[in-house]
Amino acid sequence: MDFQIKQTLQQKLDAINEFLHEEIYPLEKLFLYHKWDELFPSLEQCREKVKTLGLWAPNLPKDTGGSYSGLLDLALIGEVLGQSPLGHYIFGCQAPDAGNAELLHLFGTVRQKEQWLLPLVKGEIRSCFAMTEPHTAGSNPTLLDSTAELKNGQWHINGRKWFTTSAEGSSFAIAMVVTDENTEKHKRASMIIVPTETKGFNIIRNISVMGEEGRGYFSHAEVEFDNCIVPQENLIGQRGSGFALAQERLGPGRIQHCMRWLGIGERCINISKQFMKKRKISSTQVLAQQPLMQAQIAESLAELAAARLMVLQTAWGIEQNGFEQSKNMISLIKFHTANVVQRVIDRSLQSLGALGMTDDTVVSFFYREERAARIYDGADEVHKIVAAREFLKN
Ligand SMILES: Cc1cc2nc3c(=O)[nH]c(=O)nc-3n(C[C@H](O)[C@H](O)[C@H](O)COP(=O)(O)OP(=O)(O)OC[C@H]3O[C@@H](n4cnc5c(N)ncnc54)[C@H](O)[C@@H]3O)c2cc1C
């Protein structure tokens, strides 16, 4: 087994790391203190710089305008970018656009690609993904009840969604809605492109999450579809293929989330390290010399290293054998890594004392934001059930 990272990739990772330190970390203060009007133009300037470096959209193939070079490479890039909450956005591979672009690349029609995919990959527009509903269990999307009815060549969409991340400022949504009420449960739903300027696409509110409504890309909306009418050709793939497409969309996304979480853990442990090496706790000792603190660091290092191996092995397995064969591992890494990163962030925050509670470091943001890691893209319990059931079956 060869754990060596090839030289060309290592150079890329070093370049991304340098960019993070020089260009992205200085912007975090604006982000953490919600200075949106100052932040957004700076983000756009940074994105333009990334494009000139040839590192833009590492999740998408070159023929669409990206710089993809394999899933393992993407995993390692995602780990570096994950160290900042701004990293993925600045490199053009942020959720939910990344998943939407990958979906359109694989299943979009020529017209859909021209109209939506190309500007999305270029970073000229943003998008959102509207599947979860406030009144039905997102863990079992066969219960979805928002509908799209086909009348005279047009879809008439009605229903309510929430946690439509980044809806504010998006040019289009991909809506997962019921198109065939009375058929087999996994064939009831389809995905349809809805331009957000369409009459009847109404953002009700940006939901306040952990005390913060956010703005634009950094927000989660509640959305109403009130007889929202779009052309029949906005359907993605086959009618009734919504669940199959959702699997395609979420599969690679879970590798990317896991590697991003590992990057977060690494950033937090490094912030702790810097603090602990300087923080005097007596006339002769700094915090880093305290055995109890050292034990916390060791536990975080071990948990991150083990999770990293699991995630990279899964990415490798997907490259060798495809997603279908790797479904169990994907479930295992999803809940395992989400829990690891939370423990690592928590230990880091504890090591910083009161400073950890402030927004003067990024740790408190990660602490609030990544609690959701155990819920979105499949709650812990759902992934545990999937993995255990499969193991017990065979
Ligand atoms: C920050 C954030 C961003 C999101 N972004 C998007 C987005 O862009 N687009 C989108 O469509 N959705 C998005 N979501 C929604 C997310 O996908 C759902 O929250 C998730 O699927 C869980 O669904 P639910 O919230 O309805 O919880 P429910 O399905 O109601 O479940 C509630 C809880 O019950 C437990 N549970 C559920 N099923 C089982 C079971 N079978 N056995 C045991 N326990 C179970 C779990 O602990 C779960 O957390 C986002 C969510 C968050 C928090």
PDBQT file of the ligand as one rigid body, heavy atoms in Angstrom, charges set to zero:
ROOT
HETATM    1  C1  LIG A 401     -27.342  23.334   7.983  1.00  0.00    +0.000 C 
HETATM    2  C2  LIG A 401     -28.281  22.514   7.156  1.00  0.00    +0.000 A 
HETATM    3  C3  LIG A 401     -28.267  22.672   5.773  1.00  0.00    +0.000 A 
HETATM    4  C4  LIG A 401     -29.171  21.957   4.980  1.00  0.00    +0.000 A 
HETATM    5  N1  LIG A 401     -29.212  22.167   3.622  1.00  0.00    +0.000 NA
HETATM    6  C5  LIG A 401     -30.182  21.584   2.881  1.00  0.00    +0.000 A 
HETATM    7  C6  LIG A 401     -30.343  21.913   1.492  1.00  0.00    +0.000 A 
HETATM    8  O1  LIG A 401     -29.602  22.720   0.930  1.00  0.00    +0.000 OA
HETATM    9  N2  LIG A 401     -31.383  21.355   0.813  1.00  0.00    +0.000 N 
HETATM   10  C7  LIG A 401     -32.235  20.464   1.401  1.00  0.00    +0.000 A 
HETATM   11  O2  LIG A 401     -33.142  19.980   0.733  1.00  0.00    +0.000 OA
HETATM   12  N3  LIG A 401     -32.100  20.118   2.708  1.00  0.00    +0.000 NA
HETATM   13  C8  LIG A 401     -31.102  20.656   3.468  1.00  0.00    +0.000 A 
HETATM   14  N4  LIG A 401     -30.981  20.364   4.810  1.00  0.00    +0.000 N 
HETATM   15  C9  LIG A 401     -31.942  19.457   5.420  1.00  0.00    +0.000 C 
HETATM   16  C10 LIG A 401     -31.370  18.096   5.811  1.00  0.00    +0.000 C 
HETATM   17  O3  LIG A 401     -31.070  17.344   4.666  1.00  0.00    +0.000 OA
HETATM   18  C11 LIG A 401     -32.385  17.407   6.742  1.00  0.00    +0.000 C 
HETATM   19  O4  LIG A 401     -32.393  18.151   7.943  1.00  0.00    +0.000 OA
HETATM   20  C12 LIG A 401     -32.067  15.945   7.018  1.00  0.00    +0.000 C 
HETATM   21  O5  LIG A 401     -32.319  15.164   5.883  1.00  0.00    +0.000 OA
HETATM   22  C13 LIG A 401     -32.912  15.396   8.186  1.00  0.00    +0.000 C 
HETATM   23  O6  LIG A 401     -34.275  15.594   7.942  1.00  0.00    +0.000 OA
HETATM   24  P1  LIG A 401     -35.216  16.325   9.027  1.00  0.00    +0.000 P 
HETATM   25  O7  LIG A 401     -34.539  17.570   9.482  1.00  0.00    +0.000 OA
HETATM   26  O8  LIG A 401     -36.559  16.454   8.443  1.00  0.00    +0.000 OA
HETATM   27  O9  LIG A 401     -35.230  15.353  10.280  1.00  0.00    +0.000 OA
HETATM   28  P2  LIG A 401     -36.220  14.112  10.507  1.00  0.00    +0.000 P 
HETATM   29  O10 LIG A 401     -36.193  13.206   9.327  1.00  0.00    +0.000 OA
HETATM   30  O11 LIG A 401     -37.524  14.614  10.962  1.00  0.00    +0.000 OA
HETATM   31  O12 LIG A 401     -35.494  13.357  11.693  1.00  0.00    +0.000 OA
HETATM   32  C14 LIG A 401     -35.356  13.943  12.993  1.00  0.00    +0.000 C 
HETATM   33  C15 LIG A 401     -34.315  13.155  13.777  1.00  0.00    +0.000 C 
HETATM   34  O13 LIG A 401     -34.828  11.851  13.998  1.00  0.00    +0.000 OA
HETATM   35  C16 LIG A 401     -33.810  10.880  13.944  1.00  0.00    +0.000 C 
HETATM   36  N5  LIG A 401     -34.215   9.877  12.939  1.00  0.00    +0.000 N 
HETATM   37  C17 LIG A 401     -34.703  10.083  11.703  1.00  0.00    +0.000 A 
HETATM   38  N6  LIG A 401     -34.980   8.915  11.085  1.00  0.00    +0.000 NA
HETATM   39  C18 LIG A 401     -34.672   7.935  11.951  1.00  0.00    +0.000 A 
HETATM   40  C19 LIG A 401     -34.743   6.515  11.923  1.00  0.00    +0.000 A 
HETATM   41  N7  LIG A 401     -35.182   5.861  10.842  1.00  0.00    +0.000 N 
HETATM   42  N8  LIG A 401     -34.333   5.827  13.023  1.00  0.00    +0.000 NA
HETATM   43  C20 LIG A 401     -33.864   6.482  14.123  1.00  0.00    +0.000 A 
HETATM   44  N9  LIG A 401     -33.792   7.819  14.209  1.00  0.00    +0.000 NA
HETATM   45  C21 LIG A 401     -34.178   8.537  13.139  1.00  0.00    +0.000 A 
HETATM   46  C22 LIG A 401     -32.512  11.610  13.591  1.00  0.00    +0.000 C 
HETATM   47  O14 LIG A 401     -31.787  11.835  14.792  1.00  0.00    +0.000 OA
HETATM   48  C23 LIG A 401     -32.982  12.934  13.037  1.00  0.00    +0.000 C 
HETATM   49  O15 LIG A 401     -32.050  13.963  13.281  1.00  0.00    +0.000 OA
HETATM   50  C24 LIG A 401     -30.058  21.043   5.598  1.00  0.00    +0.000 A 
HETATM   51  C25 LIG A 401     -30.036  20.871   6.987  1.00  0.00    +0.000 A 
HETATM   52  C26 LIG A 401     -29.171  21.596   7.774  1.00  0.00    +0.000 A 
HETATM   53  C27 LIG A 401     -29.204  21.415   9.264  1.00  0.00    +0.000 C 
ENDROOT
TORSDOF 0
